[in-house]
Amino acid sequence: MKIALIGSHGVGKTTLCFELAAALKRRNADLEMVREVARRCPLPINQSTTVAAQEWILHTQIAWEIEATASHEIVLCDRSVLDNYCYLVQAAGTIRSWERFLDYWLPTYHLLVSVPISERPAFDGVRAVDPAFQETIETLLDGMVAARGLTPLRLDAAARDGWCGVIVERLLPALEPTLPLFADEGGR
């Protein structure tokens, strides 16, 4: 099962990702986190990004997701390829080959969780802090979600303290072991 938190930068995805990982680990989940790739990018990001930088981010995101899913039952992604792609579109416009790839890759996520803007981004040495840029990415993401007919779990901006619980509740049916309704033929 692969879960991805989607949203603009500075909305609390990373914090939520750690909270959710802890909650799932308490349920003995075999879990791996795919951390935010952009923080490791050797090329310019944010408003100064380039096609090369965003493609590095996308390729790295995909590689890390493949690696994590190869050896863990649950993979929790701090971002998805979709919201990473928004930064590429903002910088260079739509790229048809990436659009086709997104249509192929998006079904690999069991659940997309839309994390709304509930506060403005704070400077952390990497993240852009311009509220207009944050809104631009959010608008692009909302448009891409709608255009693809995706139905992410949408968190309520006013209920930030309960976000982790909402996600765990949604995941519970997939996390709970299922027992057979009837014993096997041997009576066991």
C-alpha positions as CSV (number, residue, x, y, z in Angstrom):
1,M,0.0,0.0,0.0
2,K,1.4,3.4,-1.0
3,I,0.1,6.6,0.5
4,A,1.1,10.1,-0.6
5,L,0.5,13.4,1.0
6,I,-0.1,16.1,-1.6
7,G,-0.2,19.8,-1.4
8,S,1.9,23.0,-1.8
9,H,5.0,23.6,0.1
10,G,4.9,24.7,3.7
11,V,1.5,23.2,4.5
12,G,2.6,20.6,7.1
13,K,3.1,17.5,4.9
14,T,6.4,16.6,6.5
15,T,5.2,17.0,10.0
16,L,2.1,15.0,9.2
17,C,4.1,12.3,7.5
18,F,6.1,11.7,10.7
19,E,3.0,11.7,12.8
20,L,1.3,9.3,10.5
21,A,4.4,7.0,10.4
22,A,4.5,6.9,14.2
23,A,0.8,6.1,14.4
24,L,1.1,3.3,11.8
25,K,4.3,1.9,13.5
26,R,2.3,1.7,16.8
27,R,0.1,-0.7,14.8
28,N,3.1,-2.7,13.9
29,A,3.0,-1.7,10.3
30,D,6.0,-2.6,8.1
31,L,6.5,1.0,6.9
32,E,9.0,3.0,4.9
33,M,8.9,6.8,4.4
34,V,9.8,8.5,1.2
35,R,11.0,11.9,2.4
36,E,10.7,15.1,0.4
37,V,13.1,14.7,-2.5
38,A,13.4,18.5,-3.4
39,R,15.5,19.1,-0.3
40,R,18.3,16.9,-1.7
41,C,18.2,18.4,-5.2
42,P,21.6,19.7,-6.3
43,L,19.9,22.2,-8.7
44,P,17.8,25.3,-8.1
45,I,14.3,24.8,-6.7
46,N,11.4,27.0,-5.8
47,Q,10.8,30.0,-8.1
48,S,14.3,29.6,-9.6
49,T,13.8,26.0,-10.6
50,T,14.6,24.6,-14.0
51,V,13.3,21.7,-16.1
52,A,16.5,19.7,-15.3
53,A,15.9,20.3,-11.5
54,Q,12.3,19.2,-11.6
55,E,13.1,16.2,-13.7
56,W,15.8,15.2,-11.2
57,I,13.2,15.5,-8.5
58,L,10.6,13.5,-10.4
59,H,13.1,10.7,-11.3
60,T,14.4,10.5,-7.8
61,Q,10.9,10.4,-6.3
62,I,10.0,7.5,-8.6
63,A,13.2,5.7,-7.8
64,W,12.8,6.1,-4.0
65,E,9.1,4.9,-4.3
66,I,10.2,1.8,-6.2
67,E,12.9,1.0,-3.7
68,A,10.6,1.4,-0.7
69,T,7.7,-0.6,-2.2
70,A,10.1,-3.5,-3.0
71,S,10.7,-4.2,0.6
72,H,7.9,-2.7,2.7
73,E,4.1,-3.4,3.0
74,I,3.3,0.3,3.5
75,V,5.1,3.2,1.8
76,L,4.3,6.7,3.1
77,C,5.3,9.5,0.7
78,D,5.9,13.1,1.8
79,R,4.9,14.1,-1.7
80,S,3.7,12.4,-4.9
81,V,4.8,12.7,-8.5
82,L,1.7,14.8,-9.1
83,D,2.5,17.7,-6.8
84,N,6.2,17.5,-7.7
85,Y,5.1,17.8,-11.4
86,C,3.2,21.1,-10.5
87,Y,6.6,22.8,-9.9
88,L,7.7,21.7,-13.4
89,V,4.5,23.0,-15.0
90,Q,4.9,26.3,-13.1
91,A,8.4,26.7,-14.4
92,A,8.1,25.4,-18.0
93,G,4.5,24.6,-18.8
94,T,2.9,21.2,-19.5
95,I,5.2,18.5,-20.8
96,R,3.3,15.8,-22.7
97,S,5.7,13.0,-21.9
98,W,5.4,13.7,-18.2
99,E,1.6,14.0,-18.5
100,R,1.5,10.4,-20.0
101,F,3.8,9.1,-17.3
102,L,1.6,10.6,-14.5
103,D,-1.4,8.8,-15.9
104,Y,0.6,5.6,-15.7
105,W,2.1,6.3,-12.2
106,L,-0.8,7.8,-10.3
107,P,-2.7,4.5,-9.9
108,T,0.2,3.1,-7.9
109,Y,-0.9,5.2,-5.0
110,H,-3.5,3.5,-2.7
111,L,-4.5,6.8,-1.2
112,L,-3.7,10.4,-2.0
113,V,-4.2,12.8,1.0
114,S,-4.7,16.5,0.1
115,V,-3.1,18.7,2.8
116,P,-4.5,22.2,2.5
117,I,-2.9,25.5,3.1
118,S,-3.6,26.3,6.7
119,E,-0.7,28.7,7.3
120,R,2.0,30.5,5.4
121,P,5.3,28.8,4.9
122,A,8.1,29.6,7.3
123,F,11.7,30.0,6.3
124,D,13.7,26.8,6.9
125,G,16.7,27.4,4.7
126,V,15.1,25.6,1.7
127,R,11.4,26.3,1.4
128,A,10.1,29.3,-0.6
129,V,8.1,31.7,1.7
130,D,6.3,33.8,-0.9
131,P,2.5,33.2,-0.2
132,A,1.7,33.9,-3.9
133,F,4.0,31.1,-5.0
134,Q,2.5,28.8,-2.5
135,E,-1.0,29.6,-3.8
136,T,0.1,29.2,-7.4
137,I,1.3,25.6,-6.7
138,E,-1.9,24.9,-4.8
139,T,-4.0,26.1,-7.7
140,L,-2.0,24.1,-10.2
141,L,-2.4,21.0,-8.0
142,D,-6.1,21.5,-7.6
143,G,-6.5,21.8,-11.4
144,M,-4.5,18.6,-12.0
145,V,-6.5,16.7,-9.4
146,A,-9.8,17.8,-11.0
147,A,-8.6,17.2,-14.6
148,R,-7.7,13.6,-13.8
149,G,-10.8,12.9,-11.8
150,L,-8.8,12.0,-8.7
151,T,-10.5,11.8,-5.3
152,P,-8.0,12.4,-2.6
153,L,-8.9,12.4,1.0
154,R,-9.2,16.1,1.7
155,L,-8.2,17.3,5.1
156,D,-9.9,20.2,6.8
157,A,-7.6,23.3,7.2
158,A,-9.4,24.2,10.4
159,A,-8.9,20.8,12.0
160,R,-5.1,20.4,11.7
161,D,-4.8,18.7,15.1
162,G,-7.0,15.8,13.9
163,W,-5.4,15.2,10.5
164,C,-3.4,12.1,11.5
165,G,-6.5,10.5,13.0
166,V,-8.6,11.1,9.9
167,I,-6.0,9.4,7.8
168,V,-5.6,6.4,10.1
169,E,-9.4,6.0,10.2
170,R,-9.5,5.9,6.4
171,L,-6.7,3.3,6.3
172,L,-8.1,1.1,9.1
173,P,-10.0,-1.4,6.8
174,A,-6.7,-2.0,4.9
175,L,-4.7,-2.3,8.1
176,E,-6.9,-4.7,10.0
177,P,-6.1,-8.4,9.4
178,T,-9.1,-10.3,7.9
179,L,-10.1,-13.6,9.4
180,P,-11.8,-16.3,7.4
181,L,-15.5,-16.5,8.0
182,F,-15.5,-20.3,8.1
183,A,-12.9,-22.8,9.2
184,D,-11.1,-24.8,6.6
185,E,-12.2,-28.3,5.7
186,G,-10.1,-29.8,8.5
187,G,-12.2,-28.0,11.1
188,R,-9.5,-25.6,12.0
